[in-house]
Amino acid sequence: MSDDLPDDMADTISEAIEKAVRLAKDDGPWHVLPNNDLRDHIDTDECWCSPIEVEDDVWVHRPLDGRDEYERGRKPS
């Protein structure tokens, strides 16, 4: 926090931020879905693409069109 804030205010702000992060995580699970893929995804861990859990309750879905291979440089364009 900024040195310009009184300690009690900085503590209150830090606590509010921590609480917001906890609440946001409690709203999970969160799913990162590819846009405009060749097949629609469902936002569950049982999606056809076998999504990967990258953090607690954060799932990344795999695109069918192979765009991730291009993005990682494994496939030439």
C-alpha positions as CSV (number, residue, x, y, z in Angstrom):
1,M,0.0,0.0,0.0
2,S,1.0,3.6,-0.4
3,D,3.1,5.3,2.3
4,D,0.7,8.2,2.1
5,L,-2.1,6.2,3.7
6,P,-2.5,5.8,7.5
7,D,-1.6,2.3,8.7
8,D,-5.2,1.5,9.7
9,M,-6.6,2.6,6.3
10,A,-3.9,0.6,4.5
11,D,-4.8,-2.5,6.6
12,T,-8.5,-2.0,5.9
13,I,-7.9,-1.8,2.1
14,S,-5.6,-4.8,2.2
15,E,-8.2,-6.8,4.1
16,A,-10.9,-5.7,1.6
17,I,-8.8,-6.8,-1.4
18,E,-8.0,-10.2,0.3
19,K,-11.7,-10.7,1.0
20,A,-12.6,-9.8,-2.7
21,V,-10.1,-12.3,-4.0
22,R,-11.5,-15.0,-1.7
23,L,-15.1,-14.3,-2.7
24,A,-14.1,-14.3,-6.4
25,K,-12.4,-17.7,-6.0
26,D,-15.5,-19.0,-4.1
27,D,-17.6,-18.1,-7.1
28,G,-15.6,-20.7,-9.2
29,P,-15.0,-22.8,-10.9
30,W,-13.7,-20.6,-13.6
31,H,-13.4,-21.8,-17.2
32,V,-11.3,-20.3,-20.0
33,L,-13.0,-21.2,-23.3
34,P,-11.6,-20.7,-26.8
35,N,-13.7,-18.3,-28.9
36,N,-15.2,-19.4,-32.2
37,D,-13.8,-22.9,-32.0
38,L,-15.0,-25.6,-34.5
39,R,-17.1,-27.2,-31.8
40,D,-18.9,-25.6,-28.8
41,H,-17.5,-26.1,-25.3
42,I,-19.4,-26.6,-22.1
43,D,-18.1,-24.9,-19.0
44,T,-17.5,-27.9,-16.9
45,D,-14.4,-30.1,-16.3
46,E,-16.2,-32.8,-18.2
47,C,-16.1,-31.0,-21.5
48,W,-15.3,-33.1,-24.6
49,C,-11.9,-31.3,-24.8
50,S,-10.6,-32.6,-21.5
51,P,-9.8,-29.2,-20.0
52,I,-6.7,-28.7,-17.8
53,E,-7.0,-27.4,-14.2
54,V,-4.2,-24.8,-14.1
55,E,-5.1,-23.6,-10.5
56,D,-7.7,-24.5,-8.0
57,D,-11.0,-24.1,-9.8
58,V,-9.5,-22.5,-12.9
59,W,-9.9,-24.7,-16.0
60,V,-8.4,-24.0,-19.5
61,H,-10.2,-25.7,-22.4
62,R,-8.3,-27.0,-25.4
63,P,-9.3,-25.7,-28.9
64,L,-10.3,-28.2,-31.5
65,D,-8.9,-26.0,-34.3
66,G,-5.3,-26.3,-33.2
67,R,-4.7,-22.6,-32.5
68,D,-2.8,-23.4,-29.4
69,E,-0.2,-25.3,-31.4
70,Y,0.4,-22.1,-33.5
71,E,0.5,-19.9,-30.5
72,R,3.2,-22.1,-28.9
73,G,5.1,-22.2,-32.1
74,R,4.8,-26.0,-32.5
75,K,2.9,-25.7,-35.9
76,P,4.0,-23.5,-38.8
77,S,1.5,-21.0,-40.1
